[in-house]
């Protein structure tokens, strides 16, 4: 599962993406731009709830502010955004 949130009021970051792996573990990527580009930093959490809690405490993002993103196709980067057909946005 992947989630995205925009951070218009954050002084440094513009968006964040959470990617929970099927085999366990969750990445949280933060970006300094809205563009589809490499992330500024990434964080690793054992559980998605831990990533959501960290984002709430550190980024000021309430868990209900996140929206679901389509999963990347095999071979596509988890930190980039794709449409439901796998095309890069």
C-alpha positions as CSV (number, residue, x, y, z in Angstrom):
1,X,0.0,0.0,0.0
2,X,1.2,3.5,-0.8
3,X,-0.1,6.8,0.7
4,X,0.6,10.4,-0.2
5,X,0.2,13.7,1.5
6,X,0.9,17.3,0.5
7,X,2.7,19.5,3.0
8,X,1.9,23.1,2.0
9,X,2.6,24.6,5.4
10,X,5.8,22.7,6.2
11,X,8.9,24.9,6.1
12,X,11.1,22.4,4.3
13,X,9.1,19.6,2.7
14,X,6.3,19.8,0.1
15,X,5.0,16.2,0.1
16,X,5.5,12.8,1.6
17,X,4.9,9.2,0.4
18,X,4.5,6.1,2.5
19,X,5.2,2.7,0.9
20,X,4.3,-0.4,2.9
21,X,6.1,-3.5,1.6
22,X,4.1,-6.8,1.2
23,X,6.9,-8.7,3.0
24,X,6.9,-6.2,5.9
25,X,8.3,-2.8,6.7
26,X,7.4,0.7,5.6
27,X,9.3,3.5,4.0
28,X,8.4,7.1,4.4
29,X,9.8,9.4,1.7
30,X,9.9,13.2,2.1
31,X,10.3,15.6,-0.8
32,X,11.3,19.3,-1.1
33,X,9.4,19.6,-4.4
34,X,6.0,18.5,-5.7
35,X,7.8,17.2,-8.9
36,X,8.2,13.5,-9.5
37,X,11.8,13.4,-8.4
38,X,14.1,11.6,-6.0
39,X,13.2,12.2,-2.3
40,X,15.2,14.4,0.0
41,X,15.2,11.8,2.8
42,X,13.7,8.4,3.5
43,X,12.8,6.7,6.8
44,X,12.2,3.1,7.6
45,X,9.6,1.8,10.1
46,X,8.6,-1.7,11.0
47,X,4.9,-0.9,10.8
48,X,2.9,1.6,8.8
49,X,1.2,2.9,12.0
50,X,4.7,3.8,13.2
51,X,5.3,5.9,10.0
52,X,1.9,7.5,10.4
53,X,2.6,8.4,14.0
54,X,6.0,9.8,13.2
55,X,4.5,11.9,10.4
56,X,1.8,13.2,12.8
57,X,4.4,14.2,15.4
58,X,7.2,15.4,13.1
59,X,5.4,16.7,10.0
60,X,2.1,17.7,11.5
61,X,0.1,15.4,9.3
62,X,-2.9,13.7,10.8
63,X,-3.4,10.1,9.7
64,X,-6.7,10.9,7.9
65,X,-5.0,13.5,5.6
66,X,-3.2,10.8,3.6
67,X,-4.6,9.6,0.3
68,X,-4.0,6.3,-1.4
69,X,-1.7,6.0,-4.4
70,X,-1.7,3.2,-7.1
71,X,0.9,0.6,-6.5
72,X,4.0,0.8,-8.8
73,X,4.4,-1.9,-11.4
74,X,7.3,-4.4,-11.0
75,X,10.5,-2.5,-11.6
76,X,9.1,0.9,-11.0
77,X,10.4,3.1,-8.1
78,X,8.2,3.2,-5.0
79,X,9.0,6.8,-4.3
80,X,7.6,8.1,-7.6
81,X,4.0,8.7,-8.6
82,X,2.2,6.7,-11.3
83,X,-1.4,6.7,-12.6
84,X,-3.6,3.6,-12.4
85,X,-2.1,2.4,-15.7
86,X,1.5,2.6,-14.5
87,X,2.4,5.8,-16.4
88,X,4.7,8.2,-14.6
89,X,2.8,11.4,-13.6
